[in-house]
Amino acid sequence: YVPENLVTDGVGTVGGLFNKNGTHFGWVVEVDPHDPSSIPVKHTWLGRFRHENVSIRTAPNEVVIAYLGDDRTNGHVYKFVSNGRFVPGSAANKTLLSSGRLYSALFNADGSGRWIELSQTTPLNPYPGQAIPTIPSGATTLGQIYAKQGNLLIDSFRASNLAGATPTGRPE
């Protein structure tokens, strides 16, 4: 009920049924159920889209991996990989979803696939019919469309389309 449209500089559109800025919605927010006085944390690195689920894999001394689905027709499957490693009992584990890399899935007709990192150096390879926002003349990377990594994460769905990720049927 809020508009998703935004410009590539990260500014959202105000409107929709609730007359709200769409960039304020579509994020994963973590709440600590064991600490009622804790402050909820918005995990920007998990991207902004119509999150339906987050499945998290942890293993001692390994990076944390989160798999995410987009609740829309032609949505994408995403994977987040943390920069830090999970250390059982460490207070630093609370920050593991705060930095890392976000990927979108590319599925091939033969059943194979690969993960496409959503970063400023990612080559443009627009999925047919999904090249929105408009690609400037001569642009070859996502960084030539999104001036900052944060702007790209705010627009994860459209950045995935521009990078060539496969649209799926409500992958949540």
C-alpha positions as CSV (number, residue, x, y, z in Angstrom):
1,Y,0.0,0.0,0.0
2,V,3.0,2.3,-0.4
3,P,4.7,3.2,-3.7
4,E,7.9,1.3,-4.5
5,N,9.0,3.7,-7.2
6,L,12.2,5.5,-6.5
7,V,15.0,7.2,-8.4
8,T,18.4,5.7,-8.4
9,D,19.8,8.2,-5.9
10,G,17.8,6.4,-3.2
11,V,14.9,8.9,-2.9
12,G,11.5,7.3,-2.7
13,T,8.1,8.3,-3.8
14,V,5.4,9.4,-1.3
15,G,1.9,8.3,-2.0
16,G,-0.2,5.2,-2.0
17,L,-3.1,4.3,0.3
18,F,-1.2,5.5,3.4
19,N,0.6,8.4,1.8
20,K,4.0,7.1,2.9
21,N,7.5,7.0,1.4
22,G,8.1,3.5,0.0
23,T,11.8,3.5,1.0
24,H,10.8,3.2,4.6
25,F,9.2,-0.2,4.0
26,G,10.4,-3.6,2.7
27,W,13.3,-4.1,5.1
28,V,14.2,-7.0,7.4
29,V,14.1,-5.7,11.0
30,E,15.5,-7.9,13.8
31,V,13.9,-7.8,17.3
32,D,15.5,-9.5,20.2
33,P,12.7,-11.4,22.0
34,H,15.0,-12.0,25.0
35,D,15.6,-8.4,25.7
36,P,12.4,-6.2,25.8
37,S,14.5,-3.0,26.1
38,S,16.6,-3.7,23.0
39,I,16.3,-1.5,20.0
40,P,15.1,-3.1,16.8
41,V,17.8,-3.3,14.0
42,K,17.1,-2.7,10.3
43,H,19.3,-4.9,8.3
44,T,20.1,-2.8,5.2
45,W,22.5,-5.4,3.7
46,L,19.6,-7.9,3.3
47,G,18.1,-5.5,0.7
48,R,14.8,-3.8,0.3
49,F,12.0,-5.7,-1.5
50,R,8.8,-7.5,-0.5
51,H,10.5,-9.8,2.0
52,E,8.4,-12.9,2.7
53,N,10.9,-15.0,4.5
54,V,14.5,-15.2,5.8
55,S,16.1,-18.6,6.4
56,I,19.5,-18.3,8.2
57,R,22.3,-20.9,8.2
58,T,24.9,-20.7,10.9
59,A,27.8,-23.0,11.7
60,P,30.6,-22.5,14.1
61,N,33.5,-20.3,12.7
62,E,31.7,-20.0,9.3
63,V,30.1,-17.0,7.6
64,V,26.3,-16.6,8.1
65,I,24.2,-17.2,5.1
66,A,20.6,-16.0,4.8
67,Y,18.3,-17.0,2.0
68,L,15.4,-14.7,1.2
69,G,12.4,-14.7,-1.1
70,D,10.5,-11.8,-2.8
71,D,6.7,-12.0,-2.3
72,R,5.7,-10.9,-5.8
73,T,5.2,-12.3,-9.2
74,N,8.5,-12.1,-11.0
75,G,10.3,-11.7,-7.7
76,H,13.8,-13.0,-7.0
77,V,15.5,-15.4,-4.8
78,Y,18.3,-13.7,-2.8
79,K,21.3,-14.9,-0.7
80,F,23.1,-12.7,1.9
81,V,26.7,-13.7,3.0
82,S,28.1,-12.1,6.1
83,N,31.5,-10.6,6.2
84,G,32.1,-11.9,9.7
85,R,32.0,-15.4,11.1
86,F,29.6,-17.0,13.6
87,V,31.5,-17.7,16.9
88,P,29.3,-19.5,19.4
89,G,28.7,-17.4,22.5
90,S,30.3,-14.2,21.0
91,A,28.6,-10.9,21.5
92,A,29.8,-10.0,17.9
93,N,27.2,-12.4,16.5
94,K,24.6,-9.7,16.9
95,T,26.2,-7.7,14.1
96,L,26.7,-10.4,11.6
97,L,23.7,-9.4,9.4
98,S,25.0,-5.8,9.4
99,S,27.6,-6.2,6.7
100,G,28.2,-8.6,3.8
101,R,27.2,-9.2,0.3
102,L,23.8,-9.6,-1.3
103,Y,23.2,-11.9,-4.3
104,S,20.3,-12.7,-6.7
105,A,19.8,-16.1,-8.3
106,L,20.1,-16.8,-12.0
107,F,18.4,-20.0,-12.9
108,N,19.3,-21.7,-16.2
109,A,16.9,-23.9,-18.3
110,D,19.1,-26.9,-17.7
111,G,18.7,-26.7,-14.0
112,S,22.0,-25.1,-13.2
113,G,22.4,-21.6,-12.0
114,R,24.6,-19.1,-10.2
115,W,24.5,-16.2,-7.7
116,I,24.9,-12.7,-9.1
117,E,26.4,-10.3,-6.5
118,L,24.5,-7.0,-6.3
119,S,27.4,-4.6,-6.2
120,Q,28.5,-1.5,-8.0
121,T,30.9,-3.5,-10.1
122,T,28.3,-6.0,-11.3
123,P,27.9,-6.0,-15.1
124,L,24.6,-5.0,-16.6
125,N,22.8,-7.9,-18.2
126,P,19.1,-6.9,-18.1
127,Y,16.6,-9.6,-17.9
128,P,14.5,-9.2,-21.1
129,G,11.6,-6.8,-20.6
130,Q,12.8,-5.9,-17.1
131,A,15.2,-3.0,-17.7
132,I,13.8,-0.5,-15.3
133,P,15.2,2.0,-14.4
134,T,16.4,3.1,-17.8
135,I,20.0,2.3,-18.5
136,P,22.0,5.4,-19.3
137,S,23.8,5.4,-22.7
138,G,27.2,3.7,-22.3
139,A,26.5,2.3,-18.8
140,T,28.0,-1.2,-18.3
141,T,27.8,-1.7,-14.5
142,L,25.2,-1.3,-11.7
143,G,27.5,1.4,-10.2
144,Q,26.9,3.5,-13.3
145,I,23.2,3.5,-12.4
146,Y,23.4,3.5,-8.6
147,A,26.0,6.0,-7.3
148,K,26.2,4.3,-3.9
149,Q,25.9,0.7,-2.7
150,G,23.1,1.9,-0.3
151,N,21.0,3.2,-3.3
152,L,21.4,-0.2,-5.0
153,L,20.2,-2.1,-1.8
154,I,17.2,0.2,-1.5
155,D,16.3,-0.9,-5.1
156,S,17.3,-4.6,-4.8
157,F,14.4,-5.8,-7.0
158,R,15.1,-3.6,-9.9
159,A,18.9,-3.9,-9.5
160,S,18.4,-7.7,-9.7
161,N,16.5,-7.3,-13.0
162,L,19.3,-5.1,-14.4
163,A,21.9,-7.7,-13.4
164,G,20.1,-10.5,-15.1
165,A,18.6,-12.4,-12.2
166,T,15.8,-14.8,-13.0
167,P,12.2,-13.6,-12.2
168,T,10.3,-16.3,-10.4
169,G,6.7,-17.0,-9.4
170,R,6.5,-15.6,-5.9
171,P,9.6,-17.4,-4.5
172,E,8.6,-16.8,-0.9
